[in-house]
Amino acid sequence: MEIDCAAIRLPNGEVIVGTDHGSIVREHDIDLDREDIDFELGFVTERGVFLDRDEAARVAMEAGQVDRADRPLFLENIGRPEPDLRDGKIESDPK
């Protein structure tokens, strides 16, 4: 399993993917500063599984995408060419 792209999970379980977290926020007009909403920043695997940053760091390390499992994981540190963005959204992934 490998990390494919950045993702943000919304409180309703919907997962939005993009090239990086900043582009997701800008393109979908997400206000991460709202204290009443609990957004989760993470990543999606090539199988479409949402992982939080710690889980993603471990997966990236095991897949050889990064040299060490630093926290937090940044997409720029992963040796992936172009992410498969699945039109910006994937199926909801209830935790």
C-alpha positions as CSV (number, residue, x, y, z in Angstrom):
1,M,0.0,0.0,0.0
2,E,1.3,3.5,-0.9
3,I,0.3,7.1,-0.2
4,D,-1.4,8.6,-3.2
5,C,-2.5,12.2,-2.3
6,A,-3.4,14.7,0.4
7,A,-6.9,14.5,1.9
8,I,-9.2,16.3,4.3
9,R,-11.9,14.3,6.1
10,L,-15.0,16.4,6.9
11,P,-17.1,15.8,10.0
12,N,-19.7,14.0,7.9
13,G,-17.1,11.5,6.8
14,E,-16.7,12.9,3.3
15,V,-13.1,12.9,2.1
16,I,-11.8,15.5,-0.3
17,V,-8.5,14.9,-2.0
18,G,-6.0,17.1,-3.8
19,T,-2.4,17.7,-4.7
20,D,-1.8,19.2,-1.2
21,H,-3.8,20.3,1.8
22,G,-3.5,24.0,0.9
23,S,-5.0,23.4,-2.5
24,I,-7.9,21.4,-1.1
25,V,-8.7,24.3,1.4
26,R,-8.5,26.9,-1.4
27,E,-10.5,24.9,-4.1
28,H,-13.3,23.9,-1.7
29,D,-13.3,27.1,0.4
30,I,-12.8,25.2,3.7
31,D,-12.3,27.3,6.8
32,L,-9.9,25.2,8.9
33,D,-10.0,27.9,11.7
34,R,-13.6,27.2,12.6
35,E,-13.5,25.8,16.1
36,D,-17.0,24.3,15.8
37,I,-16.0,21.9,13.1
38,D,-13.5,19.1,13.5
39,F,-11.6,18.6,10.2
40,E,-9.0,15.9,9.9
41,L,-6.0,16.4,7.7
42,G,-4.5,13.2,6.3
43,F,-3.7,11.3,3.1
44,V,-5.4,8.7,0.9
45,T,-3.7,5.5,-0.3
46,E,-3.8,4.3,-3.9
47,R,-6.7,2.0,-2.7
48,G,-8.7,5.0,-1.6
49,V,-8.2,4.5,2.2
50,F,-8.1,7.6,4.3
51,L,-5.2,7.7,6.8
52,D,-4.3,10.3,9.4
53,R,-0.8,11.9,9.3
54,D,0.7,9.4,11.7
55,E,-0.8,6.3,10.0
56,A,0.3,7.8,6.6
57,A,3.8,8.3,7.8
58,R,4.1,4.6,8.8
59,V,2.6,3.5,5.5
60,A,4.9,5.7,3.5
61,M,7.9,4.4,5.4
62,E,6.9,0.8,4.9
63,A,6.3,1.5,1.1
64,G,9.7,3.1,0.8
65,Q,8.2,6.5,-0.1
66,V,10.1,8.2,2.7
67,D,13.4,7.5,4.4
68,R,12.0,7.8,7.9
69,A,8.5,8.2,9.4
70,D,8.7,11.8,10.4
71,R,5.7,13.5,11.9
72,P,3.9,15.3,10.5
73,L,4.1,13.7,7.0
74,F,4.1,16.2,4.1
75,L,3.2,15.1,0.5
76,E,6.3,16.9,-0.8
77,N,8.4,14.4,1.0
78,I,6.8,11.4,-0.8
79,G,8.3,10.1,-4.0
80,R,5.1,10.0,-6.0
81,P,4.7,11.4,-9.5
82,E,1.2,12.6,-10.0
83,P,-1.6,11.8,-7.5
84,D,-4.8,10.1,-8.7
85,L,-7.2,12.7,-7.6
86,R,-10.4,10.8,-8.3
87,D,-12.1,14.1,-9.4
88,G,-11.4,15.7,-6.1
89,K,-13.6,13.5,-3.9
90,I,-13.7,9.9,-2.9
91,E,-16.4,7.8,-1.2
92,S,-17.1,8.7,2.4
93,D,-14.9,6.8,4.7
94,P,-16.6,6.6,8.1
95,K,-14.1,6.1,10.9
